[in-house]
Amino acid sequence: MKEYRPPRGFRDFPPEVMLLRREVIGKVVRVFERYGFDPIDTPAVEHWETLAGKYGEEAEGKLIWRFTDPWSGKEYALRYDLTVPLARFVSNRQDLPLPFKRYHIAPVWRHEEPQRGRYREFYQCDVDIVGSPYPEADAEVIEVISEALRELGFSGFKVRLNDRRLLAAVFEEELGLKDPLPVYRAVDKLDKIGPEGVKRELSRAAGEAVAEKVMDLISLGGDLEALRSLCSRYSHNARAKEACDHLEQVLSLVGGVTFDFSLVRGLDYYTGPIVEVVLDQPKIGSVAGGGRYDGLIGLFTGKEMPATGASLGIERIIDAGVELGIFKPPRSTVADVYVVVVDWAYFKYAWRAARELRSNGINVRLDVSRASEEAQRRRARRLGAPVMLFVGKSEAESGTVTVYSPAKGERAVVRLEEAHLVIKRFLS
């Protein structure tokens, strides 16, 4: 018999995986809301003209899922990230109180080759601040992303920071590059293809001399003193000085951040500080990243509006957390209680018992298969339901239920009206 699978890069999620994903995303949401970010949502499908001209040649030529509607002939695309849809959203709203602080957790799609930690459909968890040009906005974005990772149980990670203005100023002075975007795109592949691969791409694009110089420059980095040392060499350059002052203020607010001149971020819309988070182990690439994009909203409105943000790559975070043993897959059901019908002649009493427990806020799975008691027990154990509740002739006639906790090894026969109290004790 033919086996039907999802397309490459797309995945099915069984209940035990969905429960883990929901638990992880729930923790992220609690951190985002602790910092005062409010939720929004946008459509999965955008007009192609909304996304066109925002990301760069590679993304728009190869990676965006783009299609023509056969009925209208109009061009549409699946969203590539959550940032450009945010810019469109803000451009249509004149009533937003500024600064506007939002989070958005939703799937995005990229037509790239699937590999470890990289899928064609995946979730992003974004936080953004619109309307503040100041370093404290960038610092808060870094802080909330770092806090979310700590909340999830990660301790071994590095936050890397750089600034597009500093990169542009240095590359222009040292290399004479008026348009550094092709260099950014090559250097952004450092994690994927390694230093030699990046050097080959740079040599093809700009020549060996430029490639050598770029590789020397991107080796710079370290602590605050390393930043100050680099900045002192370009203090005469207004753009470099603006970037250095901004980065120093960010670093004065957040700790545990490393200045890294090899960080470029490949998307075209970044204009200022850029950030990326990588785990010490496993070597899975960046698990979070973002930066300032002061010009993006202006592409829709014609008026520049400052904005900064970052995104958690929830797929890589979950994969890494499982590999490190931080995330233990939860049970395979949301049910707190599995009702085992001992005698199907008394199913109506079992129905009543389930209804009584649900009214007290307990998740109940009632077997409706008319299977044997043993088959129901096996099913409950396989699903990992923490409590079993047995209903048969003696329970129905006495108005009781038998409650059993496999984990605690405890059994109790109680009045139906009091069963929720015993079950909540077992669950605790």
C-alpha positions as CSV (number, residue, x, y, z in Angstrom):
1,M,0.0,0.0,0.0
2,K,1.4,3.4,-0.9
3,E,2.5,5.6,2.0
4,Y,1.5,9.2,1.7
5,R,3.9,11.7,3.3
6,P,4.1,15.5,3.6
7,P,6.3,17.3,1.0
8,R,10.0,17.5,2.0
9,G,10.6,20.2,4.6
10,F,7.1,19.9,6.0
11,R,6.1,17.8,9.0
12,D,3.2,16.1,10.8
13,F,3.0,16.6,14.6
14,P,1.5,13.9,16.7
15,P,-0.1,14.8,20.0
16,E,3.0,14.2,22.1
17,V,5.0,16.6,19.9
18,M,2.2,19.2,19.8
19,L,1.9,19.1,23.6
20,L,5.6,19.8,23.8
21,R,5.4,22.6,21.2
22,R,2.5,24.2,23.1
23,E,4.4,24.0,26.4
24,V,7.5,25.7,24.9
25,I,5.5,28.4,23.1
26,G,3.4,29.0,26.2
27,K,6.6,29.8,28.2
28,V,7.8,32.1,25.4
29,V,4.4,33.9,25.4
30,R,4.6,34.4,29.2
31,V,8.0,36.0,28.9
32,F,6.9,38.3,26.0
33,E,3.8,39.4,28.0
34,R,5.9,39.9,31.1
35,Y,7.7,42.6,29.2
36,G,4.5,44.2,28.0
37,F,4.4,43.0,24.4
38,D,0.9,42.6,23.0
39,P,-0.1,39.9,20.4
40,I,-1.1,40.4,16.8
41,D,-1.7,38.2,13.8
42,T,-1.6,38.7,10.1
43,P,-2.6,36.5,7.1
44,A,-0.3,33.7,5.9
45,V,-0.8,34.9,2.3
46,E,0.3,38.4,1.2
47,H,0.2,40.2,-2.1
48,W,3.5,39.6,-3.9
49,E,4.0,43.4,-4.2
50,T,3.9,43.6,-0.4
51,L,7.0,41.3,-0.1
52,A,8.8,42.3,-3.3
53,G,11.8,44.6,-2.8
54,K,12.1,44.0,0.9
55,Y,14.4,41.0,1.4
56,G,17.1,40.9,-1.3
57,E,17.8,39.0,-4.5
58,E,18.3,35.5,-3.1
59,A,15.2,35.5,-0.9
60,E,12.9,37.0,-3.5
61,G,14.4,35.0,-6.4
62,K,14.6,31.6,-4.8
63,L,13.2,31.3,-1.3
64,I,9.8,32.9,-1.3
65,W,6.8,30.6,-2.1
66,R,5.1,32.6,-4.8
67,F,2.1,31.8,-7.0
68,T,-0.5,33.2,-9.3
69,D,-4.1,32.9,-8.4
70,P,-5.7,31.0,-11.3
71,W,-9.0,32.8,-10.9
72,S,-7.9,36.5,-10.6
73,G,-4.5,36.3,-12.2
74,K,-3.0,38.2,-9.3
75,E,0.3,37.3,-7.7
76,Y,0.5,36.2,-4.1
77,A,3.1,34.7,-1.8
78,L,3.3,32.9,1.5
79,R,4.9,35.1,4.2
80,Y,8.7,34.7,4.4
81,D,9.0,36.2,7.8
82,L,6.8,38.2,10.3
83,T,8.6,41.5,10.0
84,V,7.5,42.7,6.6
85,P,3.8,41.8,7.4
86,L,4.3,43.9,10.6
87,A,5.5,46.8,8.5
88,R,2.4,46.5,6.3
89,F,0.2,46.2,9.4
90,V,1.6,49.3,11.0
91,S,1.4,51.3,7.7
92,N,-2.4,50.8,7.7
93,R,-2.9,51.8,11.3
94,Q,-2.9,55.5,12.3
95,D,-4.2,54.8,15.8
96,L,-1.3,52.8,17.2
97,P,0.1,54.2,20.4
98,L,3.8,54.6,19.9
99,P,6.1,53.0,20.8
100,F,4.1,50.0,19.7
101,K,5.3,46.7,21.3
102,R,4.0,43.6,19.7
103,Y,4.7,39.8,19.6
104,H,3.7,37.5,16.8
105,I,4.0,33.7,16.9
106,A,3.0,32.0,13.6
107,P,4.3,29.8,10.7
108,V,6.4,31.2,7.8
109,W,7.5,29.4,4.7
110,R,10.9,29.3,2.9
111,H,11.7,27.4,-0.3
112,E,15.1,26.2,0.8
113,E,16.8,22.9,1.0
114,P,15.7,21.1,4.2
115,Q,18.5,20.2,6.6
116,R,19.1,19.8,10.4
117,G,17.1,22.4,12.2
118,R,16.0,24.0,8.9
119,Y,12.5,23.4,7.5
120,R,10.4,24.8,4.7
121,E,7.5,25.5,7.1
122,F,8.4,26.6,10.6
123,Y,7.3,28.9,13.4
124,Q,8.8,32.2,14.3
125,C,8.3,33.9,17.7
126,D,8.8,37.7,17.1
127,V,9.0,40.6,19.4
128,D,9.3,44.2,18.0
129,I,9.2,47.7,19.1
130,V,8.0,50.3,16.6
131,G,8.4,54.0,17.1
132,S,11.6,54.3,19.2
133,P,15.0,55.1,17.6
134,Y,16.8,54.8,20.9
135,P,19.3,52.2,22.2
136,E,17.1,51.2,25.0
137,A,14.6,49.7,22.5
138,D,17.3,47.5,21.0
139,A,18.5,46.6,24.5
140,E,15.0,45.5,25.6
141,V,14.6,43.3,22.5
142,I,17.9,41.5,23.4
143,E,16.9,41.2,27.0
144,V,13.5,39.7,26.3
145,I,14.9,37.2,23.8
146,S,17.7,36.2,26.3
147,E,15.1,35.9,29.1
148,A,12.9,33.6,26.9
149,L,15.9,31.2,26.3
150,R,16.7,31.2,30.1
151,E,13.0,30.5,30.9
152,L,13.1,27.5,28.5
153,G,16.1,26.1,30.4
154,F,19.0,27.1,28.2
155,S,22.1,28.6,29.9
156,G,24.9,27.9,27.4
157,F,24.3,30.5,24.7
158,K,26.1,33.5,23.2
159,V,24.5,36.8,22.1
160,R,26.4,38.4,19.3
161,L,25.9,42.0,18.4
162,N,27.1,44.3,15.5
163,D,25.7,47.3,13.6
164,R,25.1,47.7,9.9
165,R,26.2,51.3,10.0
166,L,29.6,50.3,11.4
167,L,29.9,47.6,8.8
168,A,29.1,49.9,6.0
169,A,31.5,52.6,7.2
170,V,34.4,50.2,7.6
171,F,33.8,48.4,4.3
172,E,33.6,51.7,2.5
173,E,36.8,53.1,4.0
174,E,38.8,49.9,3.8
175,L,37.4,48.4,0.5
176,G,35.8,51.3,-1.3
177,L,32.5,49.5,-1.3
178,K,29.5,51.8,-1.9
179,D,27.1,48.8,-1.9
180,P,28.2,46.3,0.7
181,L,25.0,44.1,0.4
182,P,26.6,41.4,-1.8
183,V,29.4,41.1,0.8
184,Y,26.8,40.9,3.6
185,R,25.0,38.0,1.8
186,A,28.2,36.1,1.4
187,V,29.4,36.6,5.0
188,D,26.0,35.7,6.3
189,K,26.6,32.1,5.1
190,L,29.6,31.7,7.4
191,D,27.8,29.2,9.6
192,K,26.5,27.2,6.6
193,I,29.6,27.0,4.3
194,G,32.5,28.0,6.6
195,P,35.3,30.5,6.2
196,E,36.7,28.9,3.0
197,G,33.3,28.8,1.4
198,V,32.6,32.5,2.2
199,K,36.1,33.4,0.9
200,R,35.4,31.6,-2.4
201,E,32.0,33.5,-2.8
202,L,33.7,36.8,-2.0
203,S,36.5,36.1,-4.5
204,R,34.0,35.4,-7.3
205,A,31.9,38.5,-6.4
206,A,34.6,41.1,-5.7
207,G,38.1,39.6,-6.3
208,E,40.7,37.9,-4.1
209,A,42.1,41.1,-2.7
210,V,38.7,42.2,-1.4
211,A,38.0,38.7,-0.1
212,E,41.2,38.6,1.9
213,K,40.5,42.0,3.4
214,V,37.0,41.1,4.3
215,M,38.0,37.9,6.0
216,D,40.6,39.8,8.1
217,L,38.0,42.4,9.1
218,I,35.3,40.0,10.1
219,S,37.8,38.3,12.5
220,L,37.5,41.3,14.8
221,G,35.3,41.1,17.9
222,G,35.2,40.4,21.6
223,D,34.2,42.4,24.6
224,L,33.3,46.1,25.0
225,E,37.0,47.0,24.8
226,A,37.3,45.3,21.4
227,L,34.4,47.4,20.2
228,R,36.0,50.6,21.6
229,S,39.3,49.7,19.9
230,L,37.7,49.3,16.5
231,C,35.6,52.4,17.0
232,S,38.7,54.5,17.8
233,R,40.2,53.7,14.4
234,Y,37.1,55.2,12.7
235,S,36.1,58.0,15.1
236,H,36.5,60.5,12.2
237,N,33.6,58.7,10.4
238,A,30.2,60.1,11.4
239,R,28.3,56.9,10.5
240,A,30.8,54.7,12.4
241,K,30.7,57.0,15.4
242,E,26.9,57.0,15.5
243,A,26.9,53.2,15.4
244,C,29.6,52.9,18.1
245,D,27.7,55.3,20.5
246,H,24.5,53.4,19.9
247,L,26.2,50.0,20.6
248,E,28.0,51.2,23.7
249,Q,24.6,52.3,25.2
250,V,23.0,49.0,24.3
251,L,25.9,47.1,26.0
252,S,25.7,49.3,29.1
253,L,22.1,48.0,29.6
254,V,22.4,44.3,28.8
255,G,25.1,41.9,30.0
256,G,26.5,38.7,28.4
257,V,26.6,40.2,24.9
258,T,29.6,39.8,22.6
259,F,30.6,42.3,19.9
260,D,31.2,40.3,16.7
261,F,32.2,42.1,13.5
262,S,31.5,38.9,11.4
263,L,27.7,39.2,12.2
264,V,26.0,40.8,9.2
265,R,22.5,39.3,8.9
266,G,21.6,38.7,5.2
267,L,18.3,40.5,4.8
268,D,18.4,43.9,3.0
269,Y,16.2,45.8,5.4
270,Y,18.5,46.0,8.4
271,T,19.8,49.5,9.1
272,G,21.4,49.6,12.5
273,P,22.2,47.2,15.4
274,I,21.9,43.5,14.5
275,V,21.8,40.6,16.9
276,E,22.1,36.8,16.8
277,V,22.0,34.1,19.4
278,V,23.8,30.8,19.1
279,L,23.9,27.9,21.5
280,D,27.2,26.5,22.8
281,Q,25.8,23.0,22.1
282,P,24.5,21.5,19.9
283,K,26.0,23.2,16.9
284,I,22.7,23.9,15.2
285,G,23.2,27.5,13.9
286,S,21.5,30.6,15.3
287,V,18.4,30.1,17.4
288,A,17.4,33.8,17.5
289,G,18.2,36.9,15.5
290,G,17.1,40.3,14.4
291,G,18.0,43.9,14.4
292,R,16.9,47.5,13.6
293,Y,15.0,48.2,10.4
294,D,14.3,51.9,10.4
295,G,13.6,52.2,6.7
296,L,11.2,49.2,6.2
297,I,7.9,50.8,7.3
298,G,8.7,53.8,5.2
299,L,8.7,51.7,2.1
300,F,4.9,51.4,2.6
301,T,4.2,54.9,4.0
302,G,6.8,57.1,2.4
303,K,7.7,58.3,5.9
304,E,10.5,56.7,7.9
305,M,9.5,55.1,11.2
306,P,12.1,53.6,13.6
307,A,11.6,49.9,14.5
308,T,13.6,47.1,16.0
309,G,12.9,43.5,16.8
310,A,14.1,39.9,16.9
311,S,12.8,36.4,16.4
312,L,13.2,33.1,18.2
313,G,13.5,30.1,15.9
314,I,11.2,27.8,17.8
315,E,12.0,24.7,15.6
316,R,15.7,24.8,16.3
317,I,15.1,25.6,20.0
318,I,12.8,22.5,20.3
319,D,15.3,20.3,18.4
320,A,18.2,21.5,20.5
321,G,16.2,21.2,23.8
322,V,15.2,17.6,23.1
323,E,18.8,16.7,22.1
324,L,20.2,18.3,25.3
325,G,17.6,16.7,27.5
326,I,16.1,20.1,28.5
327,F,12.7,19.2,27.1
328,K,11.1,15.9,28.1
329,P,8.2,15.0,25.8
330,P,5.1,15.2,27.9
331,R,2.4,12.5,27.9
332,S,0.5,11.8,24.7
333,T,-2.8,13.2,25.8
334,V,-4.2,16.3,27.4
335,A,-6.6,14.2,29.4
336,D,-6.0,14.2,33.2
337,V,-8.4,11.3,33.7
338,Y,-9.1,8.3,31.6
339,V,-12.6,6.8,32.4
340,V,-12.5,3.0,32.2
341,V,-16.0,1.6,31.7
342,V,-15.9,-1.8,33.5
343,D,-19.4,-2.7,32.5
344,W,-20.9,-1.1,29.4
345,A,-24.4,-1.6,30.8
346,Y,-23.5,1.4,33.1
347,F,-22.1,3.7,30.4
348,K,-24.7,6.4,31.2
349,Y,-23.3,6.6,34.7
350,A,-19.8,6.9,33.3
351,W,-21.1,9.7,31.0
352,R,-22.5,11.4,34.1
353,A,-19.2,11.0,35.9
354,A,-17.2,12.5,33.1
355,R,-19.6,15.5,32.9
356,E,-19.2,16.1,36.6
357,L,-15.4,16.1,36.5
358,R,-15.3,18.4,33.4
359,S,-17.6,20.9,35.2
360,N,-14.8,21.1,37.8
361,G,-12.1,21.9,35.3
362,I,-10.7,18.5,34.8
363,N,-9.8,17.1,31.3
364,V,-11.5,13.8,30.9
365,R,-11.2,11.2,28.2
366,L,-14.2,8.9,28.2
367,D,-13.8,5.6,26.2
368,V,-16.5,5.2,23.6
369,S,-15.1,2.1,21.8
370,R,-17.0,-0.5,23.9
371,A,-13.7,-2.3,24.4
372,S,-12.8,-4.6,27.2
373,E,-11.7,-3.3,30.5
374,E,-8.1,-4.6,29.9
375,A,-8.0,-2.9,26.4
376,Q,-9.1,0.4,28.0
377,R,-6.4,0.0,30.7
378,R,-3.7,-0.5,28.0
379,R,-4.9,2.5,26.1
380,A,-4.8,4.7,29.2
381,R,-1.3,3.5,30.0
382,R,-0.1,4.1,26.5
383,L,-1.4,7.6,26.4
384,G,0.1,8.4,29.8
385,A,-3.1,9.6,31.5
386,P,-2.1,10.3,35.1
387,V,-5.4,9.2,36.6
388,M,-7.7,6.3,35.8
389,L,-11.3,6.4,36.9
390,F,-13.3,3.1,37.0
391,V,-17.0,2.8,36.6
392,G,-19.0,-0.4,36.9
393,K,-22.0,-1.9,38.6
394,S,-20.9,-1.4,42.2
395,E,-20.0,2.3,41.5
396,A,-23.2,3.1,39.7
397,E,-25.4,1.5,42.4
398,S,-23.5,3.3,45.2
399,G,-23.0,6.7,43.6
400,T,-19.2,6.3,43.8
401,V,-16.2,6.1,41.5
402,T,-12.9,4.3,41.9
403,V,-9.9,6.6,41.3
404,Y,-6.5,5.2,40.7
405,S,-3.1,7.0,40.3
406,P,-0.5,4.7,38.6
407,A,2.4,7.1,39.5
408,K,1.5,7.3,43.1
409,G,0.2,3.7,43.4
410,E,-2.9,5.0,45.2
411,R,-6.5,3.9,44.8
412,A,-9.6,5.5,46.4
413,V,-13.3,4.8,46.3
414,V,-15.2,8.1,46.7
415,R,-18.5,9.7,46.2
416,L,-18.9,11.1,42.7
417,E,-19.5,14.6,44.0
418,E,-16.1,14.5,45.8
419,A,-14.1,12.8,43.1
420,H,-12.7,16.0,41.7
421,L,-11.0,16.8,45.0
422,V,-9.2,13.4,45.2
423,I,-8.2,13.7,41.5
424,K,-6.8,17.2,41.9
425,R,-4.8,15.8,44.9
426,F,-3.5,13.0,42.8
427,L,-2.6,15.4,39.9
428,S,-0.6,17.6,42.3
